[in-house]
C-alpha cells in the first residue's frame, strides 16, 4: 500500500529527465516579463486524479508544489477563486531537474498561463508533450510577486492518450516453496490473472507472463534460483527495480510483479509506491510481494502465506500503483503525508471508517491473523500497520471494510473496488506510457 501525499525525501528519488520537450496550452497565452520562481523547496508533490482533501497542496500551490506530468497528456489545474482578491493570478510552470549529486532541484521556466473562470474556480488547461515522465513545479504570481489570495480546493486532473489495456508479468526471484495451500508460481500467475480480470473491470488485462530472475538475459547471475531472496537484505534495491521492463518484446511494458521469498520488514508481504506511473522499467516500475512473512521481527520466525493472501495483496498494491489511496487513512498515512486533512480518499462511493480514526486501531499490536498489506513510498520505511483480534468486530463493522483499498481486513473476502476507484484506475492507466 502507499500514501498519496509526497514528501521531499520521496520526490528527490526521481531521476533527471530529458531536456527536450514541447508543450502547448489550450488557452492563448504569452510569457510575461516577470518570472517568479518557487521558493519553498518543492516539499509537496501532487499526482493527477487525486480527489482527497489535501490542505498542504492548497496551502503551497502559490509558492511551489511539484506536479507529475506524462507524455501526450492533457491537464487541468484549478482552485476556488478567492472573492477577497481582485487580481487574477498567472500560473507559471517550471521543469525541474536534479543537480549532479541529486541533492537539490533547479527549475527552468517553460510556460505562463492565464486562467478561465468557471463556476467560481480559476481553471488552467494545457497539453504537454514530454519524452518521459517528468516533474514540473508551480508558482502563482501577479505583476512579478507571489499571488496573495487563497487557493482552496485544488484539483489536478490528467487525461491520457494511451491504451486502457495492459498485461502483467510475474517475476519469480530466487528459491520458493509452494504456498500454504500448495500453489506454485505458475498456478499463482493463473490465479492472479483471473483475479485481475474479475476486479479490474474498467480496464482490460490482456495476459500474464511469468519470468524467472535467474533467466534474465543480462542480470540472471545476480539472482540464483537455489537461494531464497530476502527483499531488503539480499540487495540494497528492495523493490528490484532493475528487473522492471523485462527486456523482451511484448513483456517490456507489462506491469511487473516481483515475487520473492520474503520481505525483510516485520509482518510485511507487499510493497508498492503510490501512483508509480511507470510501465517501462526503472524506478517505480514494480510491485513487490512475498511468499513468506517475518513474524514479530524475528527472521527465524516466519509464516508461509496462502495463494489467496498473496493475490489479494497484489490486487491491493497494484491499486496504489494506479493512484488509489486507502479508503480510511491510518496513523502511518498521516505521518508520511504530514497533512491531517487527508483522512480518506475523497471519493463519494468509498465511505470512511471514523471508528478506526478515533480509536487509532491501526497502531494496535498484532495478536493473531493479521493482513499483510503494507505500503511504502519510494525511499521510506513506514511503521507497521496492525489490528488486534480484540478489535475485530469494530473493524468488521467499518463501512469500507470490504473494499480492496481498506488498510486492514478480517478473514472475510473483499468485494472489490468502487466505481470511482475503477474510473481512476482507467484514467491513470491511460496516462502511463505503454
Secondary structure as UniProt FT lines:
FT   HELIX           8..11
FT   TURN            12..13
FT   STRAND          21..24
FT   TURN            41..42
FT   STRAND          45..46
FT   TURN            48..49
FT   HELIX           55..60
FT   TURN            61..63
FT   STRAND          66..69
FT   TURN            71..72
FT   STRAND          73..80
FT   TURN            83..84
FT   STRAND          90..98
FT   TURN            100..101
FT   STRAND          105..114
FT   STRAND          116..118
FT   TURN            119..120
FT   STRAND          121..130
FT   STRAND          134..142
FT   TURN            143..144
FT   STRAND          145..146
FT   STRAND          155..159
FT   STRAND          165..172
FT   TURN            180..181
FT   HELIX           185..199
FT   TURN            201..202
FT   STRAND          204..212
FT   HELIX           213..215
FT   TURN            217..219
FT   HELIX           220..222
FT   TURN            225..226
FT   STRAND          230..231
FT   TURN            232..233
FT   TURN            238..239
FT   HELIX           241..243
FT   TURN            249..253
FT   STRAND          255..263
FT   TURN            266..267
FT   STRAND          270..271
FT   TURN            274..275
FT   TURN            283..284
FT   STRAND          286..295
FT   TURN            296..297
FT   STRAND          298..304
FT   HELIX           307..321
FT   TURN            322..323
FT   HELIX           331..337
FT   TURN            340..341
FT   TURN            348..349
FT   HELIX           354..359
FT   TURN            360..362
FT   TURN            378..379
FT   HELIX           389..391
FT   HELIX           392..396
FT   TURN            399..402
FT   TURN            404..405
FT   HELIX           419..431
//
